[in-house]
Amino acid sequence: MLGVGSGRSLRGLAVRLGLARPAAGSLPAAAAPPAPDADTVVASKALQQFLTCLRASPAPALLDVGPVVASNVTFFGGQSICKFYLESLLADYERHVRGDRVEEFPAHLSKRLTLKRETVDGVLAWDLYDYLDRPSALALASTLVRLLRPGGVLLAYFGSASDVGGEPTEFVIVDESHVRLRPHASTIRRQSCLQNRDIERMFDGLQIAESLLLRSGRREMLFRKDVAS
């Protein structure tokens, strides 16, 4: 588990992970869709919009609450991200499940995510909500809405009913418009299929900027916090 709660630079983080950072300002090539392999590669219109919104900020700060993916750190190294916070909350939740302490997870979030209100411009939630029980999901959504600055964006994926019981997924950014889905080793399994109305209520304070149904049956959703908030 890796947390960068002090907001250190992405360059320092990449060095600690043993990664080579691309030249400043460079962007991954996206001329042609990547060839699929044993994993699944999907197009992501919402990711493109997410990046566009981040670039609109002069010094964007990003929070990723999914499993740590080293190549994603490298990718964002070329996006001029000022601060990059990594908080692997799925690992935290798994420990609570193993210890039969799930009811303590909402309170744990207030200790884990200690950033000040309206600190980040973007949040990568990936499909974390598919694995959480309802009280934990509501607590996390409330916390993330609080951390987003006005105009900030949150990217999340939600599975279909057929995904319930499935294993966790890692989202690996291939380029600005494609994401590779691969299995993530964990004892946690998907336990819910949220309806759109439930998602809207959960993210009270955010507007849905984009909602797409992927061929896999998953929904890709981009939320935006009202500038007037």
C-alpha positions in Angstrom: 0.0 0.0 0.0 1.4 3.4 -1.0 0.1 6.7 0.3 1.5 10.1 -0.6 -0.4 12.1 1.9 2.2 15.0 2.0 1.6 15.8 -1.7 5.2 15.3 -2.8 6.0 15.8 -6.5 5.3 13.1 -9.0 8.9 13.0 -10.0 10.0 12.0 -6.5 7.3 9.3 -6.4 8.4 7.9 -9.8 12.0 7.7 -8.5 10.9 5.8 -5.4 9.0 3.4 -7.6 12.0 2.9 -9.9 10.2 4.4 -12.9 11.6 6.4 -15.8 9.7 9.6 -16.3 8.9 10.8 -19.9 10.1 14.2 -21.0 8.1 17.0 -19.4 5.0 17.8 -21.3 5.1 14.7 -23.6 2.0 12.7 -24.2 1.7 9.0 -24.9 1.1 8.2 -28.5 -2.5 7.5 -29.4 -2.4 7.2 -33.2 -3.9 3.7 -33.3 -5.8 1.5 -30.8 -3.5 -0.9 -28.9 -3.6 -4.5 -29.9 -5.5 -6.6 -27.4 -3.8 -9.5 -25.5 -4.8 -11.8 -22.7 -6.3 -8.7 -20.9 -9.0 -6.5 -22.2 -8.4 -3.1 -23.8 -11.3 -0.7 -23.9 -11.7 2.8 -25.4 -12.4 5.5 -22.8 -14.0 8.7 -23.8 -14.4 9.7 -20.2 -10.7 9.4 -19.6 -10.1 11.8 -22.4 -12.5 14.3 -20.8 -11.0 13.7 -17.4 -7.5 14.7 -18.7 -8.9 17.7 -20.5 -10.4 19.0 -17.3 -7.2 18.4 -15.3 -5.2 20.4 -17.9 -7.5 23.3 -17.4 -6.0 23.8 -13.9 -2.7 25.6 -13.7 -1.4 23.3 -11.0 -3.6 20.2 -10.9 -3.7 17.8 -8.0 -4.9 14.2 -8.5 -6.1 11.5 -6.1 -6.1 7.8 -7.1 -7.9 5.5 -4.7 -7.6 2.3 -6.7 -4.8 -0.3 -6.6 -1.4 1.2 -7.3 -0.4 0.7 -10.9 3.2 1.8 -11.6 2.7 2.5 -15.3 -0.2 4.9 -14.5 2.3 6.9 -12.4 4.6 7.1 -15.4 1.6 8.2 -17.6 0.7 11.0 -15.3 4.3 12.0 -15.1 3.8 13.4 -18.6 0.6 15.3 -17.7 2.2 18.1 -15.6 0.4 16.9 -12.5 1.5 19.1 -9.6 0.6 16.7 -6.8 -0.4 13.0 -7.1 -1.9 11.3 -4.1 -2.1 7.5 -4.1 -4.4 5.8 -1.5 -5.0 2.1 -2.2 -8.4 1.9 -0.4 -9.3 -1.6 -1.8 -6.4 -3.0 0.3 -7.6 -1.2 3.3 -11.1 -2.5 2.8 -9.8 -6.0 2.4 -8.0 -5.9 5.7 -11.2 -4.8 7.4 -13.2 -7.6 5.8 -10.6 -10.2 6.9 -10.6 -8.8 10.4 -14.5 -8.8 10.5 -14.4 -5.0 11.0 -16.2 -3.8 7.9 -18.5 -1.6 10.1 -15.3 0.4 11.1 -14.3 1.2 7.5 -16.4 4.5 7.2 -14.7 5.9 10.3 -11.3 4.6 9.0 -11.8 6.8 5.9 -11.7 10.0 7.9 -8.3 9.0 9.3 -7.0 7.7 6.0 -8.0 10.6 3.7 -6.8 13.6 5.7 -6.5 16.1 2.8 -8.2 19.4 3.4 -11.5 20.3 1.8 -11.4 21.1 -1.9 -7.8 20.0 -2.3 -7.8 18.0 -5.5 -8.9 18.7 -9.1 -9.4 15.0 -10.1 -10.2 11.7 -8.5 -9.7 8.3 -10.0 -12.2 5.9 -8.2 -12.1 3.3 -10.9 -14.5 0.4 -9.9 -13.9 0.6 -6.2 -17.6 1.1 -5.4 -18.5 -2.4 -6.8 -16.7 -4.0 -3.8 -17.9 -1.8 -0.9 -20.8 -2.4 1.4 -23.4 0.4 1.2 -22.3 2.4 4.4 -18.7 2.3 3.2 -19.7 3.4 -0.3 -21.8 6.3 1.0 -19.0 7.4 3.3 -16.4 7.3 0.6 -18.5 9.2 -1.9 -19.2 12.0 0.7 -15.5 12.2 1.4 -14.4 12.4 -2.2 -17.1 15.1 -3.0 -15.7 17.1 -0.1 -12.1 16.8 -1.4 -12.9 17.9 -4.9 -12.4 21.6 -5.8 -15.3 23.3 -7.6 -15.0 22.3 -11.3 -13.1 19.1 -10.3 -13.9 15.8 -11.9 -14.2 12.2 -10.7 -13.9 9.1 -12.9 -15.6 5.8 -11.9 -16.7 2.5 -13.4 -19.7 0.5 -12.3 -20.3 -3.2 -13.2 -23.5 -4.9 -14.3 -25.4 -7.6 -12.5 -23.4 -10.3 -14.3 -20.2 -8.9 -12.7 -21.4 -9.5 -9.1 -19.1 -12.1 -7.5 -16.2 -11.3 -9.9 -12.7 -10.5 -8.9 -11.2 -7.0 -8.7 -9.9 -5.2 -11.7 -6.8 -3.1 -12.3 -7.2 -0.2 -14.8 -4.0 0.3 -16.7 -3.9 3.5 -18.8 -2.5 2.6 -22.2 -2.9 6.1 -23.7 -5.3 9.0 -23.5 -8.2 7.1 -24.9 -7.6 3.4 -24.0 -7.5 1.5 -20.7 -6.4 -2.1 -20.2 -8.4 -4.2 -17.7 -6.5 -6.9 -15.9 -7.2 -9.0 -12.8 -6.1 -7.7 -9.5 -5.1 -10.3 -6.8 -7.4 -10.0 -3.9 -9.9 -12.0 -1.8 -12.5 -9.3 -2.2 -15.3 -9.9 -4.7 -17.8 -7.6 -6.3 -20.9 -7.4 -4.1 -23.2 -4.9 -5.7 -24.7 -3.6 -8.9 -25.6 0.1 -8.4 -28.4 1.6 -10.4 -28.0 5.0 -11.9 -30.5 6.6 -9.5 -28.5 5.2 -6.5 -25.2 6.5 -8.0 -26.7 10.0 -8.5 -27.9 10.0 -4.8 -24.6 8.7 -3.6 -22.6 11.5 -5.3 -24.8 14.3 -4.1 -23.0 17.5 -5.0 -21.7 16.3 -8.3 -23.2 16.4 -11.8 -22.9 13.5 -14.3 -20.8 15.0 -17.2 -20.5 11.7 -19.1 -22.1 8.3 -18.9 -21.2 5.5 -21.3 -22.2 1.9 -21.5 -19.2 -0.2 -22.5 -19.5 -3.4 -24.5 -18.5 -5.4 -21.4 -21.7 -4.1 -19.7 -19.8 -1.8 -17.4 -20.7 1.9 -17.1 -18.0 4.5 -17.4 -19.1 7.7 -15.6 -17.4 11.1 -15.3 -18.7 13.4 -12.5 -18.0 17.1 -12.2 -18.4 19.4 -9.2 -20.3 22.6 -9.9 -18.0 25.6 -10.1 -20.5 27.5 -8.0 -20.3 24.9 -5.2 
